[in-house]
Amino acid sequence: MTPLARARRRLKAHPLALDAALAAAVLLCMLAGSFVDPHGEHRVSWSIRTPDLLSLLLMTLGAVALVFRRRAPMAVLALTGTFSVVESVTGDPRAPVAMSAVIALYTVASTTDRATTLRAGLLTMTVLTGAAMLAGTLPWYAQDNLAIFAWTGIGATAGDAVRSRRAVVQAIRERAERAERTREEEARRRVAEERLRIARDLHDVVAHHIALVNVQAGVAAHVMDKRPDQAKEALAHVREASRSALNELRATVGLLRQSGDPEAPTEPAPGLDRLDELAGTFRSAGLQVEVARDDHDTTLPAAVDLAAYRVIQEALTNVQKHAGPDAKAEVSVVRVGPHIEVTVLDDGAGDETGPQEGGGHGLLGMRERVTALRGTLTTGPRYGGGFRVHAILPIKTRTAATGEPGEPA
């Protein structure tokens, strides 16, 4: 942690000390400003004027009031505003007591709502500027009077901007925390439901057969010596029941595997060299598929080759599932400069459960594959009907370009 971050944390832990330091800084600024003549020969002249005792007292009281600005912002604004009005009427030369009122107005604006800020800002601006113009010792059009008007407006605006930023940051943080809680609760709920489902299925599959095995084994043990034929028959029932239990248990456990989980690999990962074979499997299932290639026999990195194949496979699967029985699909693989472009089109009417733009696990999987290779994927409905999947994949990945072994994750 940097020294600045540590100091900021300490100040946040002790807000009263921070306000006291701010009040001291404001008091020093007011004292310095009270001895300066901004209209001197050299634009700023020191020690030309000296504030009277009342002005010094008002500056001190205004600074002390700022120490409690977080606890009672409206009361501090009222006090500092009163001190500023008194100084505007009696001060000659005038001391910058209004600086404390500007800080108090900023605090009100940063800690309350916009409507309260608007009312407090207009009231403070009107009272301080009106008192300075109408009852002050300077002409109403003096620069000091206009400065009070400007600084009060700046204080209210800055405070409102800080409050708005805090509200936005807090809203973002709350949304993130709410989303995290929702994800955790949803994960726990799904785990609990899955555990109940597995327990129910295993009980239904195993309990009956195990009970049957237990009964038949008891019968076989009981009649083994006196009636061996009946014992053999009971053992045959035990064997058949155990075989049925194993088969059903294997089928139940197989349900736990997601439909898209790959089996243990026994051959190289597929690529575009098997595109005709892939299209043939869909043709045998009744889908009309046309394939066009213009990639000039480009040798692709294994990761790009696999991603292109999987994109086409998933896109044709979506056509088979959602585009209707009479749909036609067109697959094109084209090399364009340093990229390979894969496009899958269909003319099906589709159904209400068809893939939507940005939705579905299949489209999400395609997008994750393409993005992992720093490519782009565009999916969406076509004008006049049908769906379009368009992927642009770089021919050279980072690992291929540097000559390092392996593939991108």
N, C-alpha and C positions, 0 to 999 in steps of 0.2 A: 504494500500500500504506500502510495506516495505521501510525502509530508503534507501536501495541500489537501489530500483526501482525509488524512488523519485530523488535520486542523478543522476541516469542515464538519467531520463527525463530532468532534468535541464541542464545536459551537452549536450544532443541532441538539446536542445533549444538554446544553445549558443556555436556553433561549434568553433568560434574564440577563446573563452576562453579555450576550450578543447585543441585546437592546441597550444595555448600559454603555457598551463601547460605541454603538451608533450614536447615542445621545451625546457622548463626549466629543465625537467627531463633528456632529452638527453644531455643538456649542463653540468649538474652535473655529469652524467656518463662519458662524455668525459673528463671533468676536473679530475675526480677521476682516470680514466684510464691513463691520461698523467703523473701522479705522481707515478704510479705503475710500478715496474720492474718484469715482470712475470718470468724472468730467474734468479732471485736472489737465495740466499742460501736456503731460506725457501719458495721457489716457488713463493711467492708474497711478495715483499718488498716495503714498503712505503718510500717516501721522499728520495729515492736514486737518482732519476733524476728529473729535473725541466724543463718544457717546456719553450721555448723562447717566446718573445713578439709576433712574427709573428704567432706562433702556437696558442697562446691564442686568437689573433685576428681572425684567421681562424675558430677556434671552435665557437667563439661568432657569427660570421657572418653565419656560417652553421646552428646554432641553431635558429637565428632570421629568416632565410629563411624558416624554417619549420613552422613558424606561418602562412604562406600563402600557405601551401601545398595543401589545398583543392581548392583554387581559381585558381592557376596556377601550377598544378603538374609537367608539363614538364619543365617549367622555373625553378622551385625550384630544380628539379633533375639536370638541367644543372648547376645551381649555386653551389649546394653542391658537384657535381662531379668535378667542376673546383677547388673548395677549397681543395678537397681531393687530386687532382693531384698536386697542388702547395705544399701541406704539404708533400706528398710522395717524392717530389724532393728536398725540402729544409729542412724538419724537421730532426733534429738530436739532441736528440732522437726524434723519430716519435711520434706524438700525434694522437689519434684515431678520426681524423676529418671525416674519411670514415663512421663513424656511422651515421652521418646526411644524407649522400648519400644513405645509406641502407634504412633509414626511407622514404626518398623521393622516392626511387625506389619502395618500398612497396606501397606507395600512388598511384603511377602511375599504378601499376599492379592491384590495387583494384578498380580503377575508369575508366579504359579503357578496350578495348577488348584484347583478347589473342594474336593476331598478333602484336599489338602495344607493349604489354608487352614483347613478345619474342624479338622484335627488340631493345627496350630500355634496356632490361636486358642484352642481348649479348653485346651491345655497352658499357654499363656501366661497365660490368664485364671485358671486354677486355681492355678498356682504363685505368681503375683504377689498375687492376692487371699488365698490361704491363708497366704502368708508375712506379709502385712500384718495379718491377723486373729489368727493364732496366735502369731507371734513379735514383733510390733511393740509399740511403746510405748503405742499407743492401744488403747482397748477394741475388741473384735472388731466391735461394732455401730457403730463410729464412721463418720461421714459420709465421711471420707477413704478408708476401706477400701471402702465401697460405690462411691465414685467410680472407684477403680481397676478394679473389676469392670465398671462401665458404659463407661468409656473404652476398655478393651481390646476389648469387644464392638463398640463403634462403629467402632474402627479396622479390625477384621476385616471388618465388614459393608460399610463404605465401600470398602475395597480390592477386595472381591469384586464390588461393583457397578461399579466402574471397569473391572475386568477383563472383566466381561460386556459392558459397552458397547463396549469396544475390540474384543472378538471379533465382536460384531454388525456394527460398522462395517467391520471387515476382511473379514468374509464378504460383505457387500454390495459392497464394492469389488472383491473377487475375482470375484464373479458378474458384475459389470458388465464387468470386463476380459475374462473368459472369453467372455461373450456377444459383445463387440466382436471378439475374435479369431475366434470362430466365424463371425460375419457376414462378416468380411473373407476368411476362408478359403473360405467357401461362394461368395462373389462371385468370387474368383479361379478357383475350380474351374469355376463355370458359364461364366465368360468363356473359359477354356481349352477346355471342351467345345464351346462354341458356335463358337469359331474352328476347331476340328477339323472340326466338322460342315459349316460353310460351305466350308472348303477342300475337303472330300471331295465335296460336292455340286457345287461349281463345276468340279472336275476331271472328275467323271463327265459333266457336261452339256456342257462346252466342249471337252474334249480330243479326243473322237472327231470332232466336227464340224470343229474347226480342222485336225486332221490330214487329213481328207478334202478340205478346201478347199485345203490346201497341195499335195496330190497332184494334184488336178484342175487347179490353176493351173499346176503344172509341166508337165502334159501339154499344156495349151492353149498354153503358150509354146513347147513343142517342135514342135508340128505346125501352128502358126499359118500358116506360109508354104506348106507342101506340102499339107496337108489341112485347109482352113478349115472344112469341115463337121464334122470330128471336134473341131476347136478350139471351134466353137460349142456342140457337145454338152457338152464339158468345162466350158465357162463356164456353161452352164445348170445343170450339177451343182453348180458353185461357188455359183451364186445360190441354189439350193434348200437347200444345206447351210448357207449363211450365214443364210438366213431361219429355218431350224429352230434353229440355234444361238441366234439372237436371241430367238426365242419361248421356248425352254427357259430361257435366261438370265433373261429377264423373269419367268418363272414362279418360278424359284429365288430371285431377289431378293425377289419378293413374299412368299415364305415367311418372310422375316425380319421382316415386319410382324406384330405381335401381332394376334390376331383381334379385339380390342376397340379397336384404334387407330382414331381417326376419320380420314376422308378430309378433304381440304381443303374447308372450308365453302363451299358455293355458294348457300345459302339461310339465312334466319333460323333460330336455334336453336328446336327444337320445344318446345311447351308443352302445357298441358292443353286448349287449343283443338283439338288434334289427337288427343285421347284416343279419340274414336270411330274415327278412322282406324287408330290403333294396335290397338284391340280387333278391328277388322275383319281386320287382317293375321293375328292369332292365330286368329280364327274360320276363315279360309280354310285355315289349317294343321290344322284339326280340333279345336281347343280351344274348349270352350264357355265363353264369357265374358259375364258380365252386368255392366253398368255402371250405377251409381246416383250422381247428383250432387245436392248440396244446398249449393252454395257461393255461391248468390245472384249469379251472374255477377261474382264478386269479381275485380277487376283485381290481379294479383299482380306483384311485382317479377320481372324477368327471371330472376334467379338462383333464386328460389323456384319459379317456374313450370317452369324447366328441371329442377330437382332433383325436383319432384313427378313430372314426366313420366318421368325416368330411373328413379326408384324403382318406378313402376308397370311400366315396360318390363322392368327386371331381374327383378322379382317374377314377372311373367307368363312370362318366359323360363325361370325356375326351375321354374314349374309345368309348362311344356311339356316340360322335360327330365326332371324327377324325379317328377312326381305320378302318372304312369301314363296310359294311352291314354283312359280313361273319366273322367278328372278334370274337374271344373267349377271355374271361378274366378269370384269376385265382387270387383268393384272398386267402392269407394265413396270419394267426395271430399266432405268436409263441412267447412263453416266453423263453428268453435266459438270465439266471442269473437275475440281477436286472433290466432288460429292457424287454419291449414288442416290438417285431418287426412286422411291418405291411408291406406286400409286395403285390403289384398289378401288374400283368403282362398281356400283350395282344400280340396277334400274328398278328395284323392287318397290312395291307400294309400302311395304313395312307394316308394322303393327304398333299398338300403343305401348308395348313393352320393348320396343326396339332400342338400340343404343342411342343415347342422347349425347350432345356435345359436352365433353368434359365429365360424363358420368359412366358408371359401370366399372367393374373390376377389370374387364378385358381392355377397355380403352385406357384405364389407369396403368395397367401393366405395360401396354405398348408405350405410353408416354414416359414411364420410368426407364424403360430400356433405351429409348432414343435419347432422352435427356442425359443418361449416364455416359453416352458417347459424345455429348456436346452437339447433338443434332436437334432437329425441330420436327414436331409432329402436328399436323393439322387434320382435324376430323370435323365432320358436320354433314348435314343433309344437302343434297344437290337440288338445284332449281328444276322443278318439274317432277321430282320424285327420286328416291334412291338415296344412297349414302356414299360419302367419299372419305377415304383415308389416304393421306399423303405424308410420307416421311422423307426427310432429307438427312442422309448420314454422311459424315466425313470419311473419305477413303483412308486417310491416315489418322489414326488415333494418336494420343500422346505417347503410349508405349511403343507403337510402331514407328513413330517419328524419331524417337530417341534410341531405338534399337534395344530397349530393355525387354526382357522376357516377361511373359504374363499378359493378362488382359485387364482392362478396367473393370472395376467392380460393377 
